[in-house]
Amino acid sequence: MLYFEVLRKKTHVLCEVHQNSPVSELKKIVAGVLKIPPEFQILKKPVERKMGRGTFMEWTTLYDWHLVKDMGFSEENANVFKPAVLALILPEDKNRVFINPLSAPDPNKVLPSDEF
């Protein structure tokens, strides 16, 4: 099984699919959670590109017929402990990725692990 975290703004959807599943299977899961039909969803994966001395992040579109394994996802980079990140883009986003960072918990309110 492969695990994905689909992100858009402050929304996070966790998905679990087989390695041989098409990308359309991920869209069906997102549709079930967010009530957004698959045909209105675009999923993109981050790809790090080198340019000169630095690197930058680029987002590559995943098409419905692609198998997740053929898009470079495996149990090493899409597992339950560290799901692969995908961006969800809707028509009103005009093909731009919008992901808001989650806020960190208040350290004064976090219980030490031995208090569970």
C-alpha positions in Angstrom: 0.0 0.0 0.0 1.1 3.6 -0.7 0.1 6.6 1.4 -0.5 10.1 0.2 -1.3 13.4 1.8 -3.3 15.6 -0.6 -3.0 19.3 0.3 -4.9 22.4 -0.7 -4.8 25.6 1.4 -5.5 24.3 5.0 -7.1 21.1 3.8 -5.3 17.8 4.2 -6.7 14.5 2.9 -4.9 11.2 3.7 -5.3 8.5 1.1 -4.2 4.9 0.8 -4.0 3.1 -2.5 -2.3 0.1 -4.1 0.9 0.6 -6.0 -0.9 -0.4 -9.3 -3.7 2.0 -8.8 -4.3 4.8 -11.3 -4.2 8.4 -10.2 -8.0 8.5 -10.8 -8.3 6.3 -7.6 -6.8 9.1 -5.5 -9.2 11.5 -7.0 -12.1 9.3 -6.1 -11.0 9.2 -2.5 -10.6 13.0 -2.4 -14.1 13.4 -4.0 -15.6 11.2 -1.3 -14.1 13.4 1.5 -14.4 16.9 0.0 -17.4 16.3 -2.3 -15.5 17.7 -5.3 -16.0 15.7 -8.5 -12.8 14.1 -9.8 -13.2 15.9 -13.2 -12.7 19.2 -11.3 -9.5 18.0 -9.5 -5.9 18.3 -10.7 -3.3 16.5 -8.6 0.4 17.6 -8.8 3.5 16.2 -7.3 6.5 18.2 -6.2 9.7 17.8 -8.2 13.0 19.4 -7.0 14.9 20.9 -9.9 18.5 22.1 -9.9 19.2 25.4 -11.4 22.7 26.8 -11.3 23.9 26.5 -7.7 20.5 26.2 -6.2 17.4 24.1 -6.4 13.7 25.0 -6.8 10.4 23.2 -6.4 8.3 22.5 -9.5 4.9 20.9 -9.6 4.2 18.1 -12.1 0.7 17.2 -13.1 -0.5 13.6 -12.5 -3.0 12.4 -15.1 -5.8 10.0 -14.4 -4.5 7.1 -16.4 -1.0 7.2 -14.8 -0.3 4.4 -12.3 1.0 5.8 -9.0 4.0 3.5 -9.2 4.9 4.8 -12.7 5.0 8.3 -11.3 7.9 7.4 -9.0 5.9 6.5 -5.8 7.0 3.4 -3.8 6.8 2.1 -0.3 10.1 4.0 0.4 8.7 7.4 -0.4 5.0 7.0 0.2 4.6 5.1 3.4 2.3 5.3 6.4 5.0 7.1 8.5 5.8 9.7 5.8 3.1 9.9 3.1 3.9 11.4 -0.3 2.7 15.0 -0.6 0.4 15.9 -3.5 -1.2 19.3 -4.3 -4.9 19.5 -5.1 -5.8 22.2 -7.6 -9.3 23.3 -8.4 -10.5 25.3 -11.5 -10.7 28.6 -9.5 -7.0 28.2 -8.6 -6.0 28.8 -12.2 -3.4 26.0 -12.1 -1.6 27.5 -9.1 -0.7 25.5 -6.0 -2.0 26.9 -2.7 -0.8 25.2 0.5 -1.0 27.0 3.8 1.5 25.7 6.4 0.0 24.2 9.5 0.5 26.1 12.7 2.7 24.5 15.4 1.1 23.5 18.7 1.7 25.8 21.6 4.6 24.3 23.4 3.1 25.3 26.8 0.0 23.1 26.1 1.8 20.0 24.7 1.8 17.1 27.2 5.2 15.4 27.7 5.1 11.9 26.2 5.2 10.2 29.6 1.8 11.7 30.5 -0.1 9.7 28.0 
